Amino acid sequence: MQSSFQVLGVRVDAVQMPEVVARLRSWIDDRPPIARFVAVTGMHGIAESRQSSQFHEVLNAADLVVPDGMPLVWLGRLKGYPLRQRVCGAELMDAFCQASGNAYRHFFYGGAPEVAERLARVLHEKHGIVIAGTYTPPFRPLTEAEGKELASFVAVS
């Protein structure tokens, strides 16, 4: 059973970096695989979710909501959880790549043009990860054709 607390109607999981990395690895190793996602948020994201019911739903639908901000860590402590530090998204990515090395294939999606490629290259050089591919979509919703093309590209990567 996973421990969590509520902040303005959003579930925040009382987790720390090593537990998150271990959970990600166990999810990847599960057979058959299940699509899952992690929301990395601080108080700003939770405040934004009060303005957007759709974003609020996305946060609460996440398989894991990690506290990326000291105010969430402090609130967790006030609720009795022994949180020591925040789970910063960039540090989580680096810790996961370090822990997993070449055990998994990584696909980098999003960002400005060439950012995903640079990030993939840096993490490959630093941790020896296997790069399955990268994709930097336009900053707009994908067309149906682009979505299908992306799905086929990721499936073969």
Contacts in CASP RR format, 6 or more apart in sequence:
PFRMAT RR
TARGET T0000
AUTHOR 0000-0000-0000
METHOD contacts of the structure
MODEL  1
MQSSFQVLGVRVDAVQMPEVVARLRSWIDDRPPIARFVAVTGMHGIAESR
QSSQFHEVLNAADLVVPDGMPLVWLGRLKGYPLRQRVCGAELMDAFCQAS
GNAYRHFFYGGAPEVAERLARVLHEKHGIVIAGTYTPPFRPLTEAEGKEL
ASFVAVS
2 13 0 8 1.000
2 15 0 8 1.000
2 64 0 8 1.000
3 13 0 8 1.000
3 14 0 8 1.000
3 15 0 8 1.000
3 81 0 8 1.000
4 11 0 8 1.000
4 12 0 8 1.000
4 13 0 8 1.000
4 14 0 8 1.000
4 65 0 8 1.000
5 11 0 8 1.000
5 12 0 8 1.000
5 14 0 8 1.000
5 75 0 8 1.000
5 76 0 8 1.000
5 79 0 8 1.000
5 81 0 8 1.000
6 12 0 8 1.000
7 43 0 8 1.000
7 46 0 8 1.000
7 72 0 8 1.000
7 75 0 8 1.000
8 46 0 8 1.000
8 47 0 8 1.000
8 49 0 8 1.000
8 50 0 8 1.000
9 56 0 8 1.000
9 60 0 8 1.000
10 41 0 8 1.000
10 46 0 8 1.000
10 49 0 8 1.000
10 56 0 8 1.000
10 59 0 8 1.000
10 60 0 8 1.000
10 65 0 8 1.000
11 59 0 8 1.000
11 60 0 8 1.000
11 65 0 8 1.000
12 41 0 8 1.000
12 46 0 8 1.000
12 65 0 8 1.000
12 66 0 8 1.000
12 67 0 8 1.000
12 72 0 8 1.000
12 75 0 8 1.000
12 76 0 8 1.000
13 64 0 8 1.000
13 65 0 8 1.000
13 66 0 8 1.000
13 67 0 8 1.000
14 67 0 8 1.000
14 76 0 8 1.000
14 79 0 8 1.000
14 81 0 8 1.000
14 83 0 8 1.000
15 23 0 8 1.000
15 64 0 8 1.000
15 66 0 8 1.000
15 67 0 8 1.000
15 87 0 8 1.000
16 83 0 8 1.000
16 84 0 8 1.000
16 85 0 8 1.000
16 87 0 8 1.000
17 85 0 8 1.000
17 87 0 8 1.000
17 91 0 8 1.000
17 92 0 8 1.000
17 95 0 8 1.000
20 38 0 8 1.000
20 64 0 8 1.000
20 66 0 8 1.000
20 87 0 8 1.000
20 92 0 8 1.000
21 92 0 8 1.000
21 95 0 8 1.000
21 96 0 8 1.000
21 99 0 8 1.000
23 64 0 8 1.000
24 38 0 8 1.000
24 96 0 8 1.000
25 96 0 8 1.000
25 99 0 8 1.000
25 100 0 8 1.000
25 103 0 8 1.000
27 34 0 8 1.000
27 36 0 8 1.000
27 63 0 8 1.000
28 104 0 8 1.000
36 63 0 8 1.000
36 64 0 8 1.000
37 62 0 8 1.000
37 63 0 8 1.000
38 62 0 8 1.000
38 63 0 8 1.000
38 64 0 8 1.000
38 65 0 8 1.000
38 66 0 8 1.000
38 92 0 8 1.000
39 58 0 8 1.000
39 59 0 8 1.000
39 62 0 8 1.000
39 64 0 8 1.000
39 65 0 8 1.000
39 66 0 8 1.000
40 66 0 8 1.000
40 68 0 8 1.000
40 87 0 8 1.000
40 88 0 8 1.000
40 89 0 8 1.000
40 92 0 8 1.000
41 59 0 8 1.000
41 65 0 8 1.000
41 66 0 8 1.000
41 67 0 8 1.000
41 68 0 8 1.000
41 72 0 8 1.000
42 67 0 8 1.000
42 68 0 8 1.000
42 69 0 8 1.000
42 71 0 8 1.000
42 72 0 8 1.000
42 86 0 8 1.000
43 69 0 8 1.000
43 71 0 8 1.000
43 72 0 8 1.000
45 55 0 8 1.000
45 59 0 8 1.000
46 59 0 8 1.000
46 72 0 8 1.000
48 55 0 8 1.000
49 55 0 8 1.000
49 56 0 8 1.000
49 59 0 8 1.000
50 56 0 8 1.000
59 65 0 8 1.000
66 87 0 8 1.000
66 89 0 8 1.000
66 92 0 8 1.000
67 73 0 8 1.000
67 76 0 8 1.000
67 83 0 8 1.000
67 86 0 8 1.000
67 87 0 8 1.000
68 86 0 8 1.000
68 87 0 8 1.000
68 88 0 8 1.000
68 89 0 8 1.000
69 86 0 8 1.000
69 88 0 8 1.000
70 86 0 8 1.000
72 86 0 8 1.000
73 83 0 8 1.000
73 84 0 8 1.000
73 85 0 8 1.000
73 86 0 8 1.000
76 83 0 8 1.000
77 83 0 8 1.000
93 123 0 8 1.000
94 123 0 8 1.000
94 126 0 8 1.000
94 127 0 8 1.000
97 106 0 8 1.000
97 123 0 8 1.000
97 126 0 8 1.000
97 127 0 8 1.000
97 128 0 8 1.000
97 129 0 8 1.000
98 126 0 8 1.000
98 127 0 8 1.000
100 127 0 8 1.000
100 129 0 8 1.000
101 127 0 8 1.000
101 128 0 8 1.000
101 129 0 8 1.000
102 128 0 8 1.000
102 129 0 8 1.000
102 130 0 8 1.000
104 129 0 8 1.000
104 130 0 8 1.000
105 130 0 8 1.000
105 131 0 8 1.000
105 132 0 8 1.000
105 157 0 8 1.000
106 120 0 8 1.000
106 123 0 8 1.000
106 129 0 8 1.000
106 130 0 8 1.000
106 131 0 8 1.000
106 132 0 8 1.000
106 133 0 8 1.000
107 131 0 8 1.000
107 132 0 8 1.000
107 133 0 8 1.000
107 134 0 8 1.000
107 135 0 8 1.000
107 154 0 8 1.000
107 157 0 8 1.000
108 116 0 8 1.000
108 117 0 8 1.000
108 119 0 8 1.000
108 120 0 8 1.000
108 131 0 8 1.000
108 133 0 8 1.000
108 134 0 8 1.000
108 135 0 8 1.000
109 116 0 8 1.000
109 134 0 8 1.000
109 135 0 8 1.000
109 136 0 8 1.000
109 137 0 8 1.000
110 116 0 8 1.000
110 135 0 8 1.000
110 136 0 8 1.000
110 137 0 8 1.000
111 136 0 8 1.000
112 136 0 8 1.000
113 136 0 8 1.000
114 136 0 8 1.000
115 136 0 8 1.000
116 134 0 8 1.000
116 135 0 8 1.000
116 136 0 8 1.000
117 134 0 8 1.000
117 136 0 8 1.000
120 131 0 8 1.000
120 133 0 8 1.000
120 134 0 8 1.000
121 131 0 8 1.000
123 129 0 8 1.000
124 130 0 8 1.000
124 131 0 8 1.000
132 157 0 8 1.000
133 157 0 8 1.000
135 150 0 8 1.000
135 153 0 8 1.000
135 154 0 8 1.000
137 146 0 8 1.000
137 150 0 8 1.000
142 150 0 8 1.000
END
